Amino acid sequence: MSDDGIRSDWATKDFYKELGVAKSATQDEIKKAYRRLARANHPDSHPDDTAKHDRFKAVAEAYDVIGDPERRKKYDQAREMFSRGGFPAGAGFGSGGGFGGYGGGVNVEDLLRDRAGGGGGFGDLFGDLFGGGGGRGRARPPRAARGADLETTATIGFTEALDGATVSLRVSSDGACATCHGTGGKPGTQPHVCPTCEGTGFVTASVGGAFSMNETCPSCGGRQLVYDDPCPACHGSGRGRATRTIQAKIPAGVKDGQRIRLRGKGAPGDNGGPSGDLYVTVKVTGHRVFGRKGEHLTVDVPVSFTELALGAEIKVPTLGGAPVTLKVPAGTPNGRTFRVRGKGAERPDGTRGDLLATVEVQVPGHLDPEAKAALEAYAATTDDSRLRSGLFDGAG
């Protein structure tokens, strides 16, 4: 939020319930509840769960109000008034100058009057909710607004995902018009005070009974100034589409489909407000030799039947390093996986995972006469049918 004011619709929201705390909770208890819920519903941990995204926004909104002691005090006052029927649309004045539904005998002028010495009473609260001055608009600078969050994708190579990379991204977003720089006027012309809102940026609208609320001026859009000659590019809206190139750093160890948040790289804010965030979904291309399983790399190693039966020492490649020698014991079954320590992907703490090498027997498509004769001699000395005896016994 850009100020300490409270929107009128917040008085109908139970922020204590949203955070799962009692109304009497301490500020420390509120902070702990917020942190717990924020971690459980953070978009970075649940990139595809829109329900948790909405929950995260609701939790953040609740903490933005009751997490601040001064704002929490005003929120509690507003909730108390609403619970007694003080603000609903159509509420009028009771006999004796009291609020309809709030209780007779309460003098409205005293209720709205600031305390002697410059405010601090209910007048301040009404000013925050309805614009101040008993419904009369007060001139104030345009409210700063945070820019929108943006989404994009980045495709990187297998090795780049392991080592980290910096990529260039083209991002388009809504922002200030490049021709008029957000003023809405034709370049070279001079503005004048908006006659609709008289330079306040908002107009007063009745919400029923004796109450009114401030709304953004429809003529100037809250800019307080208008031009007789609108900007030809944006037709006076002050808004336009802008495309820019940003450099995004992809951290080492990123996984395919992972969603990364880049703070402040989203759409620019309005009236000096902060920029939004950019969410980058990373796509990782495959590798010809290696695969990935979390922090470990995987590789399939072709071997012959004799190497598994008699045992062998075979060389296995590593990603970006020298080959390692794998000792295969005699009688190793097909499909066994061997672990080579420290030759996998880099972990966040700087250590590395392992290389998981799986041996796969390759059957030759053609045998020369000598090899064929040797295999026939081997087959004559063995009874291959015993290999399938358990298959039939278990078939019932």
C-alpha positions as a LaTeX table, in Angstrom:
\begin{tabular}{lrrr}
\hline
Residue & $x$ (\AA) & $y$ (\AA) & $z$ (\AA) \\
\hline
Met1 & 0.00 & 0.00 & 0.00 \\
Ser2 & 1.14 & 3.53 & $-0.63$ \\
Asp3 & $-0.46$ & 5.13 & 2.44 \\
Asp4 & $-2.17$ & 4.28 & 5.71 \\
Gly5 & $-5.74$ & 4.72 & 4.44 \\
Ile6 & $-8.24$ & 1.87 & 4.64 \\
Arg7 & $-10.59$ & 0.95 & 1.81 \\
Ser8 & $-14.22$ & 0.84 & 2.76 \\
Asp9 & $-14.67$ & $-2.75$ & 1.56 \\
Trp10 & $-12.07$ & $-3.96$ & 4.06 \\
Ala11 & $-14.50$ & $-3.33$ & 6.89 \\
Thr12 & $-16.51$ & $-6.33$ & 5.65 \\
Lys13 & $-13.46$ & $-8.64$ & 5.50 \\
Asp14 & $-12.27$ & $-10.66$ & 8.49 \\
Phe15 & $-8.49$ & $-10.47$ & 8.23 \\
Tyr16 & $-8.03$ & $-12.19$ & 11.59 \\
Lys17 & $-9.87$ & $-15.23$ & 10.26 \\
Glu18 & $-7.82$ & $-15.08$ & 7.06 \\
Leu19 & $-4.62$ & $-15.47$ & 9.10 \\
Gly20 & $-6.17$ & $-17.91$ & 11.59 \\
Val21 & $-5.54$ & $-15.76$ & 14.66 \\
Ala22 & $-7.75$ & $-14.31$ & 17.36 \\
Lys23 & $-8.67$ & $-10.63$ & 17.38 \\
Ser24 & $-6.66$ & $-10.32$ & 20.60 \\
Ala25 & $-3.52$ & $-11.79$ & 18.98 \\
Thr26 & $-0.24$ & $-9.97$ & 19.52 \\
Gln27 & 1.67 & $-8.47$ & 16.59 \\
Asp28 & 4.27 & $-11.21$ & 16.97 \\
Glu29 & 1.58 & $-13.91$ & 16.72 \\
Ile30 & 0.17 & $-12.24$ & 13.62 \\
Lys31 & 3.62 & $-12.12$ & 12.02 \\
Lys32 & 4.27 & $-15.80$ & 12.75 \\
Ala33 & 0.90 & $-16.81$ & 11.29 \\
Tyr34 & 1.56 & $-14.76$ & 8.15 \\
Arg35 & 5.01 & $-16.26$ & 7.60 \\
Arg36 & 3.69 & $-19.79$ & 8.03 \\
Leu37 & 0.84 & $-19.28$ & 5.55 \\
Ala38 & 3.02 & $-17.37$ & 3.09 \\
Arg39 & 5.54 & $-20.20$ & 2.98 \\
Ala40 & 2.79 & $-22.80$ & 2.56 \\
Asn41 & 1.11 & $-20.94$ & $-0.34$ \\
His42 & 4.01 & $-19.12$ & $-2.04$ \\
Pro43 & 3.69 & $-19.10$ & $-5.88$ \\
Asp44 & 7.36 & $-20.10$ & $-6.28$ \\
Ser45 & 6.66 & $-23.38$ & $-4.46$ \\
His46 & 3.35 & $-24.02$ & $-6.26$ \\
Pro47 & 3.77 & $-22.60$ & $-9.80$ \\
Asp48 & 0.68 & $-24.30$ & $-11.24$ \\
Asp49 & $-1.68$ & $-24.10$ & $-8.25$ \\
Thr50 & $-3.92$ & $-21.07$ & $-8.82$ \\
Ala51 & $-5.84$ & $-21.76$ & $-5.61$ \\
Lys52 & $-2.67$ & $-21.35$ & $-3.56$ \\
His53 & $-1.79$ & $-18.20$ & $-5.56$ \\
Asp54 & $-5.15$ & $-16.66$ & $-4.58$ \\
Arg55 & $-4.67$ & $-17.79$ & $-0.99$ \\
Phe56 & $-1.21$ & $-16.18$ & $-0.91$ \\
Lys57 & $-2.66$ & $-12.86$ & $-2.15$ \\
Ala58 & $-5.43$ & $-12.96$ & 0.46 \\
Val59 & $-2.94$ & $-13.68$ & 3.25 \\
Ala60 & $-0.68$ & $-10.86$ & 2.07 \\
Glu61 & $-3.62$ & $-8.42$ & 1.99 \\
Ala62 & $-4.64$ & $-9.40$ & 5.53 \\
Tyr63 & $-1.13$ & $-8.97$ & 6.89 \\
Asp64 & $-0.74$ & $-5.64$ & 5.10 \\
Val65 & $-3.59$ & $-4.32$ & 7.28 \\
Ile66 & $-3.44$ & $-5.98$ & 10.70 \\
Gly67 & 0.32 & $-6.49$ & 10.54 \\
Asp68 & 0.71 & $-2.72$ & 10.99 \\
Pro69 & $-0.38$ & $-1.56$ & 14.48 \\
Glu70 & $-1.72$ & 1.84 & 13.36 \\
Arg71 & $-3.57$ & 0.45 & 10.36 \\
Arg72 & $-4.89$ & $-2.40$ & 12.49 \\
Lys73 & $-6.35$ & 0.12 & 14.95 \\
Lys74 & $-8.26$ & 1.92 & 12.19 \\
Tyr75 & $-9.38$ & $-1.39$ & 10.73 \\
Asp76 & $-10.79$ & $-2.49$ & 14.10 \\
Gln77 & $-12.65$ & 0.82 & 14.44 \\
Ala78 & $-14.17$ & 0.46 & 10.99 \\
Arg79 & $-15.23$ & $-3.11$ & 11.71 \\
Glu80 & $-16.81$ & $-2.03$ & 14.98 \\
Met81 & $-18.85$ & 0.68 & 13.26 \\
Phe82 & $-20.02$ & $-1.67$ & 10.53 \\
Ser83 & $-21.05$ & $-4.29$ & 13.08 \\
Arg84 & $-23.31$ & $-1.70$ & 14.72 \\
Gly85 & $-24.88$ & $-0.68$ & 11.43 \\
Gly86 & $-23.06$ & 2.62 & 11.15 \\
Phe87 & $-21.98$ & 2.52 & 7.49 \\
Pro88 & $-24.31$ & 0.42 & 5.34 \\
Ala89 & $-25.69$ & 1.94 & 2.17 \\
Gly90 & $-28.91$ & 3.77 & 2.81 \\
Ala91 & $-28.06$ & 4.50 & 6.43 \\
Gly92 & $-29.53$ & 7.83 & 7.51 \\
Phe93 & $-29.48$ & 10.00 & 10.59 \\
Gly94 & $-31.52$ & 8.95 & 13.59 \\
Ser95 & $-33.40$ & 11.28 & 15.89 \\
Gly96 & $-31.27$ & 13.70 & 17.75 \\
Gly97 & $-28.58$ & 13.71 & 15.08 \\
Gly98 & $-27.53$ & 10.09 & 15.64 \\
Phe99 & $-26.63$ & 7.48 & 13.05 \\
Gly100 & $-29.44$ & 5.23 & 11.91 \\
Gly101 & $-28.64$ & 1.85 & 13.41 \\
Tyr102 & $-25.70$ & 3.15 & 15.43 \\
Gly103 & $-27.67$ & 4.35 & 18.37 \\
Gly104 & $-29.64$ & 7.52 & 19.11 \\
Gly105 & $-28.27$ & 10.45 & 21.04 \\
Val106 & $-24.95$ & 10.56 & 19.19 \\
Asn107 & $-24.27$ & 13.97 & 17.70 \\
Val108 & $-23.04$ & 13.56 & 14.14 \\
Glu109 & $-21.10$ & 16.82 & 14.09 \\
Asp110 & $-19.24$ & 15.82 & 17.25 \\
Leu111 & $-18.62$ & 12.36 & 15.85 \\
Leu112 & $-17.10$ & 13.68 & 12.62 \\
Arg113 & $-15.26$ & 16.62 & 14.17 \\
Asp114 & $-11.52$ & 16.14 & 14.65 \\
Arg115 & $-10.19$ & 16.42 & 18.15 \\
Ala116 & $-8.86$ & 19.75 & 19.21 \\
Gly117 & $-5.26$ & 20.19 & 18.20 \\
Gly118 & $-5.39$ & 18.71 & 14.70 \\
Gly119 & $-7.27$ & 15.45 & 14.37 \\
Gly120 & $-6.94$ & 11.99 & 15.76 \\
Gly121 & $-10.67$ & 11.34 & 16.26 \\
Phe122 & $-13.33$ & 9.68 & 14.14 \\
Gly123 & $-12.89$ & 12.41 & 11.57 \\
Asp124 & $-9.52$ & 10.92 & 10.67 \\
Leu125 & $-11.10$ & 7.51 & 10.24 \\
Phe126 & $-13.88$ & 8.89 & 8.05 \\
Gly127 & $-11.27$ & 10.77 & 6.07 \\
Asp128 & $-9.39$ & 7.55 & 5.36 \\
Leu129 & $-12.53$ & 5.71 & 4.36 \\
Phe130 & $-14.48$ & 8.31 & 2.43 \\
Gly131 & $-12.04$ & 11.00 & 1.38 \\
Gly132 & $-12.31$ & 13.37 & 4.37 \\
Gly133 & $-14.18$ & 16.58 & 4.98 \\
Gly134 & $-17.59$ & 14.97 & 5.55 \\
Gly135 & $-17.72$ & 13.75 & 1.95 \\
Arg136 & $-15.98$ & 16.80 & 0.39 \\
Gly137 & $-12.99$ & 15.83 & $-1.76$ \\
Arg138 & $-9.53$ & 16.90 & $-0.62$ \\
Ala139 & $-6.85$ & 17.63 & $-3.19$ \\
Arg140 & $-4.09$ & 15.05 & $-2.99$ \\
Pro141 & $-1.39$ & 13.82 & $-5.35$ \\
Pro142 & $-2.27$ & 10.81 & $-7.53$ \\
Arg143 & $-1.83$ & 7.58 & $-5.61$ \\
Ala144 & 1.21 & 5.52 & $-6.53$ \\
Ala145 & 0.29 & 2.10 & $-7.89$ \\
Arg146 & 2.43 & $-1.02$ & $-8.22$ \\
Gly147 & 2.96 & $-2.33$ & $-11.73$ \\
Ala148 & 1.44 & $-5.58$ & $-12.92$ \\
Asp149 & 3.23 & $-8.93$ & $-12.69$ \\
Leu150 & 4.26 & $-10.42$ & $-16.04$ \\
Glu151 & 4.79 & $-13.98$ & $-17.32$ \\
Thr152 & 7.25 & $-15.27$ & $-19.93$ \\
Thr153 & 9.25 & $-18.39$ & $-20.83$ \\
Ala154 & 12.95 & $-19.00$ & $-21.40$ \\
Thr155 & 14.49 & $-22.01$ & $-23.16$ \\
Ile156 & 18.02 & $-23.00$ & $-22.14$ \\
Gly157 & 20.33 & $-25.93$ & $-22.80$ \\
Phe158 & 20.94 & $-28.94$ & $-20.57$ \\
Thr159 & 24.39 & $-27.74$ & $-19.50$ \\
Glu160 & 23.16 & $-24.17$ & $-18.92$ \\
Ala161 & 20.51 & $-25.50$ & $-16.55$ \\
Leu162 & 23.23 & $-27.21$ & $-14.51$ \\
Asp163 & 25.74 & $-24.35$ & $-14.47$ \\
Gly164 & 23.37 & $-21.36$ & $-14.54$ \\
Ala165 & 23.06 & $-18.83$ & $-17.34$ \\
Thr166 & 22.16 & $-15.25$ & $-18.17$ \\
Val167 & 19.57 & $-14.97$ & $-20.94$ \\
Ser168 & 18.02 & $-12.07$ & $-22.82$ \\
Leu169 & 14.23 & $-11.82$ & $-22.61$ \\
Arg170 & 11.90 & $-9.65$ & $-24.67$ \\
Val171 & 9.08 & $-8.45$ & $-22.43$ \\
Ser172 & 5.99 & $-6.50$ & $-23.47$ \\
Ser173 & 3.84 & $-4.70$ & $-20.93$ \\
Asp174 & 1.30 & $-1.96$ & $-20.47$ \\
Gly175 & 2.89 & 1.30 & $-19.33$ \\
Ala176 & 3.13 & 5.02 & $-19.92$ \\
Cys177 & 2.62 & 6.05 & $-23.53$ \\
Ala178 & 6.01 & 6.54 & $-25.21$ \\
Thr179 & 4.74 & 9.57 & $-27.16$ \\
Cys180 & 3.22 & 11.66 & $-24.34$ \\
His181 & 5.07 & 9.95 & $-21.44$ \\
Gly182 & 1.80 & 9.24 & $-19.68$ \\
Thr183 & 0.31 & 12.74 & $-19.70$ \\
Gly184 & $-2.38$ & 11.92 & $-22.25$ \\
Gly185 & $-1.79$ & 15.19 & $-24.11$ \\
Lys186 & $-0.41$ & 15.99 & $-27.53$ \\
Pro187 & 3.33 & 16.75 & $-27.24$ \\
Gly188 & 3.99 & 20.48 & $-27.20$ \\
Thr189 & 0.59 & 21.44 & $-25.79$ \\
Gln190 & $-0.12$ & 22.70 & $-22.28$ \\
Pro191 & $-2.57$ & 21.13 & $-19.82$ \\
His192 & $-5.06$ & 22.85 & $-17.57$ \\
Val193 & $-6.80$ & 21.87 & $-14.35$ \\
Cys194 & $-9.53$ & 19.30 & $-14.88$ \\
Pro195 & $-12.89$ & 21.12 & $-14.63$ \\
Thr196 & $-14.74$ & 17.94 & $-13.57$ \\
Cys197 & $-12.78$ & 17.26 & $-10.39$ \\
Glu198 & $-11.25$ & 20.75 & $-10.03$ \\
Gly199 & $-7.78$ & 19.24 & $-9.87$ \\
Thr200 & $-8.38$ & 16.73 & $-7.08$ \\
Gly201 & $-8.19$ & 13.64 & $-9.29$ \\
Phe202 & $-11.44$ & 12.21 & $-7.96$ \\
Val203 & $-15.14$ & 12.93 & $-7.74$ \\
Thr204 & $-17.65$ & 12.32 & $-4.99$ \\
Ala205 & $-20.30$ & 9.64 & $-5.48$ \\
Ser206 & $-23.24$ & 8.99 & $-3.16$ \\
Val207 & $-23.46$ & 5.55 & $-1.59$ \\
Gly208 & $-26.85$ & 6.11 & $-0.02$ \\
Gly209 & $-28.16$ & 8.06 & 2.91 \\
Ala210 & $-25.88$ & 10.84 & 4.12 \\
Phe211 & $-22.63$ & 9.18 & 3.03 \\
Ser212 & $-20.50$ & 9.47 & $-0.06$ \\
Met213 & $-17.26$ & 8.03 & $-1.38$ \\
Asn214 & $-14.52$ & 9.24 & $-3.68$ \\
Glu215 & $-14.00$ & 7.72 & $-7.11$ \\
Thr216 & $-11.33$ & 8.32 & $-9.74$ \\
Cys217 & $-12.31$ & 11.22 & $-11.96$ \\
Pro218 & $-13.63$ & 9.86 & $-15.29$ \\
Ser219 & $-12.42$ & 12.93 & $-17.19$ \\
Cys220 & $-8.74$ & 13.05 & $-16.21$ \\
Gly221 & $-8.31$ & 9.46 & $-14.99$ \\
Gly222 & $-6.91$ & 10.74 & $-11.69$ \\
Arg223 & $-4.13$ & 12.76 & $-13.35$ \\
Gln224 & $-5.74$ & 16.05 & $-12.18$ \\
Leu225 & $-4.86$ & 17.76 & $-15.46$ \\
Val226 & $-6.44$ & 17.53 & $-18.92$ \\
Tyr227 & $-5.36$ & 18.53 & $-22.42$ \\
Asp228 & $-7.58$ & 20.07 & $-25.06$ \\
Asp229 & $-5.56$ & 18.18 & $-27.69$ \\
Pro230 & $-5.22$ & 14.49 & $-26.76$ \\
Cys231 & $-2.14$ & 12.49 & $-27.63$ \\
Pro232 & $-2.54$ & 11.00 & $-31.14$ \\
Ala233 & $-0.82$ & 7.77 & $-30.12$ \\
Cys234 & $-2.83$ & 6.82 & $-27.02$ \\
His235 & $-5.90$ & 9.01 & $-27.72$ \\
Gly236 & $-5.60$ & 10.70 & $-24.34$ \\
Ser237 & $-5.40$ & 7.57 & $-22.18$ \\
Gly238 & $-1.73$ & 8.08 & $-21.32$ \\
Arg239 & $-1.19$ & 4.31 & $-21.68$ \\
Gly240 & 0.59 & 2.24 & $-24.30$ \\
Arg241 & 2.42 & $-1.02$ & $-24.95$ \\
Ala242 & 6.17 & $-1.05$ & $-24.54$ \\
Thr243 & 8.65 & $-3.81$ & $-25.40$ \\
Arg244 & 12.02 & $-4.02$ & $-23.73$ \\
Thr245 & 14.89 & $-6.47$ & $-23.43$ \\
Ile246 & 16.06 & $-7.49$ & $-19.98$ \\
Gln247 & 18.91 & $-9.71$ & $-18.83$ \\
Ala248 & 17.66 & $-12.51$ & $-16.57$ \\
Lys249 & 19.98 & $-14.64$ & $-14.47$ \\
Ile250 & 18.91 & $-18.29$ & $-14.36$ \\
Pro251 & 20.32 & $-19.98$ & $-11.23$ \\
Ala252 & 22.42 & $-23.15$ & $-11.41$ \\
Gly253 & 20.47 & $-26.36$ & $-10.96$ \\
Val254 & 17.19 & $-25.09$ & $-12.39$ \\
Lys255 & 14.76 & $-27.84$ & $-13.42$ \\
Asp256 & 12.64 & $-28.15$ & $-16.55$ \\
Gly257 & 9.31 & $-26.36$ & $-15.99$ \\
Gln258 & 10.52 & $-24.50$ & $-12.88$ \\
Arg259 & 9.08 & $-21.01$ & $-12.35$ \\
Ile260 & 11.49 & $-18.25$ & $-11.30$ \\
Arg261 & 10.50 & $-14.90$ & $-9.83$ \\
Leu262 & 12.48 & $-11.80$ & $-10.82$ \\
Arg263 & 11.57 & $-8.96$ & $-8.48$ \\
Gly264 & 10.97 & $-5.55$ & $-10.02$ \\
Lys265 & 11.27 & $-6.78$ & $-13.62$ \\
Gly266 & 7.54 & $-6.63$ & $-14.38$ \\
Ala267 & 5.41 & $-3.76$ & $-15.67$ \\
Pro268 & 6.41 & $-0.28$ & $-14.44$ \\
Gly269 & 4.30 & 1.30 & $-11.70$ \\
Asp270 & 2.13 & 4.39 & $-12.00$ \\
Asn271 & 2.82 & 7.74 & $-10.33$ \\
Gly272 & 6.12 & 6.60 & $-8.89$ \\
Gly273 & 4.88 & 3.21 & $-7.73$ \\
Pro274 & 7.21 & 0.18 & $-7.80$ \\
Ser275 & 7.43 & $-2.14$ & $-10.78$ \\
Gly276 & 5.76 & $-5.53$ & $-10.65$ \\
Asp277 & 7.57 & $-8.87$ & $-10.79$ \\
Leu278 & 8.43 & $-11.05$ & $-13.76$ \\
Tyr279 & 7.76 & $-14.80$ & $-13.54$ \\
Val280 & 9.92 & $-16.87$ & $-15.92$ \\
Thr281 & 9.01 & $-20.49$ & $-16.69$ \\
Val282 & 12.21 & $-22.28$ & $-17.70$ \\
Lys283 & 12.22 & $-24.92$ & $-20.45$ \\
Val284 & 15.33 & $-27.14$ & $-20.52$ \\
Thr285 & 16.30 & $-28.98$ & $-23.70$ \\
Gly286 & 17.47 & $-32.59$ & $-23.52$ \\
His287 & 21.03 & $-33.94$ & $-23.82$ \\
Arg288 & 22.19 & $-36.57$ & $-26.32$ \\
Val289 & 23.97 & $-38.69$ & $-23.69$ \\
Phe290 & 22.95 & $-37.60$ & $-20.21$ \\
Gly291 & 19.65 & $-37.36$ & $-18.38$ \\
Arg292 & 18.77 & $-35.86$ & $-15.04$ \\
Lys293 & 17.13 & $-37.13$ & $-11.88$ \\
Gly294 & 16.95 & $-34.29$ & $-9.37$ \\
Glu295 & 20.50 & $-33.46$ & $-8.32$ \\
His296 & 21.91 & $-36.56$ & $-10.06$ \\
Leu297 & 22.87 & $-37.12$ & $-13.69$ \\
Thr298 & 22.00 & $-40.38$ & $-15.44$ \\
Val299 & 23.66 & $-42.23$ & $-18.33$ \\
Asp300 & 22.91 & $-45.56$ & $-20.04$ \\
Val301 & 26.11 & $-47.57$ & $-20.69$ \\
Pro302 & 26.02 & $-50.21$ & $-23.49$ \\
Val303 & 27.77 & $-53.47$ & $-22.47$ \\
Ser304 & 28.10 & $-56.98$ & $-23.86$ \\
Phe305 & 26.89 & $-60.20$ & $-22.30$ \\
Thr306 & 30.46 & $-61.37$ & $-21.74$ \\
Glu307 & 31.38 & $-58.15$ & $-19.90$ \\
Leu308 & 28.58 & $-58.72$ & $-17.42$ \\
Ala309 & 29.15 & $-62.47$ & $-17.15$ \\
Leu310 & 32.95 & $-62.37$ & $-16.80$ \\
Gly311 & 33.35 & $-58.88$ & $-15.29$ \\
Ala312 & 35.14 & $-55.92$ & $-16.87$ \\
Glu313 & 36.49 & $-52.42$ & $-16.44$ \\
Ile314 & 34.76 & $-49.95$ & $-18.76$ \\
Lys315 & 35.14 & $-46.21$ & $-19.26$ \\
Val316 & 32.11 & $-43.96$ & $-18.68$ \\
Pro317 & 31.89 & $-40.29$ & $-19.78$ \\
Thr318 & 31.19 & $-37.45$ & $-17.36$ \\
Leu319 & 29.62 & $-34.10$ & $-18.24$ \\
Gly320 & 32.38 & $-31.60$ & $-18.92$ \\
Gly321 & 35.09 & $-33.73$ & $-17.28$ \\
Ala322 & 37.42 & $-36.66$ & $-17.84$ \\
Pro323 & 35.98 & $-40.18$ & $-18.20$ \\
Val324 & 35.86 & $-42.44$ & $-15.15$ \\
Thr325 & 36.55 & $-46.18$ & $-15.00$ \\
Leu326 & 33.65 & $-48.37$ & $-13.88$ \\
Lys327 & 34.47 & $-51.76$ & $-12.38$ \\
Val328 & 31.75 & $-54.24$ & $-13.34$ \\
Pro329 & 31.85 & $-57.40$ & $-11.19$ \\
Ala330 & 31.41 & $-60.83$ & $-12.80$ \\
Gly331 & 27.79 & $-61.94$ & $-12.85$ \\
Thr332 & 26.37 & $-58.39$ & $-12.88$ \\
Pro333 & 22.68 & $-58.46$ & $-13.95$ \\
Asn334 & 21.48 & $-56.39$ & $-16.86$ \\
Gly335 & 20.03 & $-53.01$ & $-15.84$ \\
Arg336 & 22.12 & $-52.60$ & $-12.67$ \\
Thr337 & 22.89 & $-48.96$ & $-11.78$ \\
Phe338 & 26.32 & $-47.91$ & $-10.51$ \\
Arg339 & 26.88 & $-44.68$ & $-8.58$ \\
Val340 & 29.83 & $-42.38$ & $-9.33$ \\
Arg341 & 30.09 & $-39.89$ & $-6.46$ \\
Gly342 & 30.33 & $-36.14$ & $-7.08$ \\
Lys343 & 29.81 & $-36.20$ & $-10.87$ \\
Gly344 & 26.21 & $-34.97$ & $-10.93$ \\
Ala345 & 24.44 & $-31.59$ & $-10.86$ \\
Glu346 & 25.51 & $-28.79$ & $-8.55$ \\
Arg347 & 23.48 & $-28.36$ & $-5.36$ \\
Pro348 & 22.56 & $-24.93$ & $-3.87$ \\
Asp349 & 25.30 & $-25.36$ & $-1.24$ \\
Gly350 & 27.99 & $-25.83$ & $-3.91$ \\
Thr351 & 28.36 & $-29.61$ & $-3.57$ \\
Arg352 & 27.47 & $-31.92$ & $-6.43$ \\
Gly353 & 25.16 & $-34.87$ & $-6.85$ \\
Asp354 & 26.19 & $-38.22$ & $-8.35$ \\
Leu355 & 26.37 & $-39.82$ & $-11.78$ \\
Leu356 & 24.05 & $-42.85$ & $-12.03$ \\
Ala357 & 25.36 & $-45.24$ & $-14.71$ \\
Thr358 & 23.02 & $-48.06$ & $-15.78$ \\
Val359 & 24.49 & $-50.99$ & $-17.76$ \\
Glu360 & 22.40 & $-52.23$ & $-20.69$ \\
Val361 & 23.27 & $-55.39$ & $-22.64$ \\
Gln362 & 23.47 & $-54.87$ & $-26.40$ \\
Val363 & 22.66 & $-57.92$ & $-28.55$ \\
Pro364 & 24.71 & $-57.99$ & $-31.79$ \\
Gly365 & 22.66 & $-58.02$ & $-34.95$ \\
His366 & 25.27 & $-60.10$ & $-36.83$ \\
Leu367 & 27.79 & $-62.76$ & $-35.70$ \\
Asp368 & 30.84 & $-63.89$ & $-37.62$ \\
Pro369 & 31.35 & $-67.70$ & $-37.95$ \\
Glu370 & 33.84 & $-67.95$ & $-35.08$ \\
Ala371 & 31.67 & $-66.02$ & $-32.64$ \\
Lys372 & 28.62 & $-68.01$ & $-33.64$ \\
Ala373 & 30.47 & $-71.30$ & $-33.12$ \\
Ala374 & 31.65 & $-70.16$ & $-29.70$ \\
Leu375 & 28.14 & $-69.24$ & $-28.63$ \\
Glu376 & 26.74 & $-72.54$ & $-29.90$ \\
Ala377 & 29.37 & $-74.36$ & $-27.86$ \\
Tyr378 & 28.41 & $-72.32$ & $-24.80$ \\
Ala379 & 24.71 & $-73.06$ & $-25.35$ \\
Ala380 & 25.46 & $-76.78$ & $-25.55$ \\
Thr381 & 27.01 & $-76.72$ & $-22.09$ \\
Thr382 & 24.15 & $-74.86$ & $-20.40$ \\
Asp383 & 20.46 & $-75.49$ & $-19.87$ \\
Asp384 & 18.72 & $-72.18$ & $-20.66$ \\
Ser385 & 15.29 & $-73.65$ & $-19.89$ \\
Arg386 & 16.08 & $-73.48$ & $-16.17$ \\
Leu387 & 15.92 & $-69.68$ & $-16.44$ \\
Arg388 & 12.16 & $-69.91$ & $-17.05$ \\
Ser389 & 11.24 & $-72.62$ & $-14.56$ \\
Gly390 & 9.96 & $-70.15$ & $-12.00$ \\
Leu391 & 7.83 & $-68.47$ & $-14.64$ \\
Phe392 & 5.69 & $-71.57$ & $-15.16$ \\
Asp393 & 5.64 & $-72.56$ & $-11.48$ \\
Gly394 & 4.14 & $-69.20$ & $-10.58$ \\
Ala395 & 1.55 & $-69.29$ & $-13.36$ \\
Gly396 & $-0.63$ & $-71.81$ & $-11.45$ \\
\hline
\end{tabular}
